Amino acid sequence: MWRTRAAAACVICRSLANSSYGIKRKSPLRNLHLVSRSTHHPYYPSSKFQRPPLRISLQLFSSLNRLPPHKTKLLNVKHGYQSHRNFWLARLASRLLKVRYLILGSAVGGGYTAKKTYEQWKDMMPDLEEYKWIIPDFVWELDELIDFEKLLKALPDADDLARLLPDFDKIGDSLASLKGFLSPGYNLVSEVIGASDLLLLLGSPGETAFRATDQGYDNDKQFKKVSDKEKIDQLQEELLRTQLKYQRMLERLEKENKELRKLVLQRDDKGIHQRKLKKSLIDMYSEVLDILSDYDASYNTQDHLPRVVVVGDQSAGKTSVLEMIAQARIFPRGSGEMMTRSPVKVTLSEGPHHVALFKDSSREFDLTKEEDLAALRNEIEIRMRNSVKEGCTVSTETISLSVKGPGLQRMVLVDLPGVISTVTSGMAPDTKETIFSISKAYMQNPNAIILCIQDGSVDAERSIVTDLVSQMDPQGKRTIFVLTKVDLAEKNVASPNRIQQIIEGKLFPMKALGYFAVVTGKGNSSESIESIKEYEEEFFQNSRLLKTSMLKAHQVTTKNLSLAVSDCFWKMVRESVEQQADAFKATRFNLETEWKNNYPRLRELDRNELFEKAKNEILDEVISLTQVTPKHWEEMLEKTLWERVSTHVIENIYLPAAQTANSGTFNTTVDIKLKQWTDKQLPNKAVEVAWETLQEEFSRFMTEKKGKEHDDIFDKLKQAVREETIKRHRWNERAEDSLRVIQHNALEDRSISDKQQWDAAIHFMEETLQSRLKDTESVIEDMVGPDWKKRWLYWVGRTKEQNIRNETKNELEKLIKCNEDHPAYLANDEVTTVRKNLEARGVAVDPCLIKDTWHQIYRRYFLKSALNHCNLCRRGFYYYQRHFVDSELECNDIVLFWRIQRMLAITANTLRQQLANTEVRRLEKNVKEVLEDFAEDNEKKVMLLTGKRVQLAEDLKKVREIQEKLEAFIEALHQEK
């Protein structure tokens, strides 16, 4: 079988080599073409000068080249091979089988090749699923809104339409007959049009050649030759007209698209078609920036997220450019004065209605109504003034504003205060440096787009902001230069080439990505955005700056500026947001590791969570005031009140009454003085004592440490809450009136009902007098110095004044011994006697010193006498019941102290009831109000809840929040892309 196949292959090869190719079999291989070489069979006998020829190229695609690898038994006959046996039937069957395989292999190979080609074309085609948003939504909903089957049934059949159509065969014959007649004229018109186009493109040489061809060189002198400059002007005017024409068409289409987009957004608001809008993307990004702006100053994570920073000299037109981009006059305006006093972050996004709202407010301002615009401008001005601290002119606090509307370019802009060169009167001395520091802080962000605003109506040499921008971005990779007030510049500038140099970046020492020239109005604050747009378009349409090609069409109008800024902003966002997300991820890992190492057993509570925990503890401690027992309240109130009024009772009531001659005068004096005391001082003193007692208990509960559960991080907050609550709390004003009546009735009562009360009054009087006697002894010791025991034991001596007082004391004691009933005051003659006696002993003394010493000596003597009288009155209760009839003993002082003691007890009980029923609840209410005020005051919380632990937890929470929002934003960004 194999021999048969080999023989067949040899025969075919010989036939191919001897037939139509025209190549001699024995020609040398070097004289043959490459294709000719391939016709020689490898098994041909080789001579000296020949190598075996290569296989024919056709064999690569035939079934004859797949011979078995082993050798076959073939005989050499002349120049070929011949099979040993000739089985023609088997050879024919083999050829038939080979044809079948050939067809099958060709079909499989062709199918594979077609499939591969289809896959390649399929991979090359773009994925149109991502561009479905370009087609309006109603197109996808046509199959739901329109019944195409009914529509097809209503259409006429093809036969009916064919009858209505004209006979195209007849029309074709007619046109064919006219073709020969019209072809010369058509050719002539074509030649004329071609020559005209060539004339327009080539200019005067082509024009001369055309005329010389048709009319001759002599007739060409009769036509007026157009100069090159005039032709260039004509071409430029034609170009401008064409650009303006298409610009109007584009604006009309944009307006229609804006209306359609507004309808779509309104449908989305109503929930008809839920679809993610582009505005959600910029809102997500703005939320991240708002979180970063809310960080306190101790947060040290760098913020390199992109935003558009609007900087410029004061009154350069920054605010006007921003208003044109936002398509609403939303900022307060002034003539030559500083209006932007703090950074204003404006987030522009797409929405169905043109509205604006603040980040911390739910009120929406309709920007299509002049009343809402005025209210918005007023609100921004109020927020700016409130953010400026006392003694400053500008503030670093950022005001966040969101503006939504159909057709707005999505971006985040930050309007900064205008750069000034001189600090005028009324400004803080550091205003200039503060503005520079604010501008540098925003511009040094490597991913911020700097929108540099330059006033075109002033000299370029007066610019301050260009130097600042060139320092922050020397390569100009993220700067867009905007020249404002171009209309005034064109009118006032002597050389228009100067404007061209500015726009080309050749005048200022700064570089930029793009240069734009805009007109933002005529300087009238009452102009609307639409009128400003019309004025801007009209100006540039007639401006010689465009006609003379000093400015290019894509470098003018705020519309082109907003598109360019938005493109740069989103390009920067896409290039840097993932890198920033990775940076926050690394920061989060570092903070979590630090927390685990320092506080392994504590939960990560941020400042707000810690405040809530402290708030609950404080409220629990206030509630603990209601658990204080009545006995404890009354003991504290009675003790404190007596400490406060005891001096007045002893010095102003008891001692003066005790100097009277009889009991009737004593009681009268006591009643009068008690009545005066009750009417004027006692109720007020009692309320003060009650309030102080409540403060002491409240402070004790607030500052008391509760073992291991105590967290000293709350101490500062608790102290502030306690102080603020005490400052706000006011005792009930009607309490004094009711208390006065109760105290007056208690002091009017003189009836001691039993011996136990009598003994309690004596004990109370003894304790009081002993306490006073002890204090008096201490005062006398300080006056006269130590006695002889202390002088010998402690080796201390007396001063000269103490020696004089000691001599005076001894002389006064002799006077008392001589007259035990001596009154409380020394007469003048007695003072003179004592002084002379002291002078006789060589002691010079002043009369005032004698009286002062007498007061303390007599006080001690009186207190000792009163204590002895108390001992005598212990058995005097019987005589008291009989009103001291037939008895020389009089115990009116015991009754006085009983009346005082009973008044103290009743007052303490009344105050305790007021505390438990009214004041504790009012105090709890005040505490809640203070805590609510502190919760709303973020600066207060930052000041009261401080420390490394609080700051670490706060930073960790904020970094997590930023990372999560950035990841959500990146995911939405990829979906939109």
Buried (B, 14 or more C-beta within 10 A) or exposed (E): EBBBBBBBBBBBBBEBBEEEEEBEEEEEBEEBEEEBBBBBBEBBEEEEEBEEBBBBEEBEEEBBEEEEEEEBEBEEEEBBBBBEEEBEEEBEEBEEEBEEEEEEEEEEEEEEEEEEEEEEEEEEEEEEEEEEEEEEBBEEEEEEEEEEEEEEEEEEEEEEEEEEEEEEEEEEEEEEEEEEEEEEEEEEEEEEEEBEEEBBEEBEEBBBBBBEEEEEEEEBEEEEEEEEEEBEEEEBEEBBEEBBEEBEEEEEEEEEEBEBBBBBBBBBEEEEEEEEBEBBBBBBBBBBBBBBBEBBEEBEBEBBBBBBBBBBBBBBBBBBBBBBBBBBBBBBBEEEEBBBBBBBBBBBBBBBBBBBBBBEEEEBBBBEEEEBBEBBBEBBBEBBEEBBEEEBBBBBBBBBBBBBBBBBBBBBBBBBBBBBEEBEEEBBEBBBEBBBEBBEBBBBBBBBBBBBBBBBBBEBEEBBBBEBBBEBBEEBEBBBBBBBBBBBBBEEBEEBEBBBBBBEBEBBEBBBBBBBBBBBBEEEEEBEBEEBBEBBBEBBBEBEBBBBEBBEBEBBBBBBBBEBBBEBBBEBBBEBBBEBBEBBBEBBEEBBEBBEEEBEEEEBBBBBBBBEBBBEBBBEBBEBBEEBEEEEBBEBBBBBBBEBBBEBBBEEBBBBBBBBEEBEEBBEBBBEBBEEBBEEEBBEBBBBBBBBBBBEBBBEBBEEEEEEEEBEBBBBBBBBBBEBBBEBBEBEEEBBEEBBEBBBEBBEEBEBEEEEBBBBBBBBBBEBBEEBBEEBEEBBEEBBBBEEEEEEEEEEEBEEEBBBBBBBBEBBEEBBEEEEEBEBEBEEEBBEBBBEBBEEEEBEBEEEBBBBBBBBBBBBBBBEEBBEBBEEBBEBBEBBEEEBEEEEEBBBBBBBBBBBBBBBBBBBBBBBEBBBEEBBBBBBBBBBEBBEEBBEEEEBBBBBBBEEBBBBBBBBBBBBBBBBBBBEBBEBBEEBE
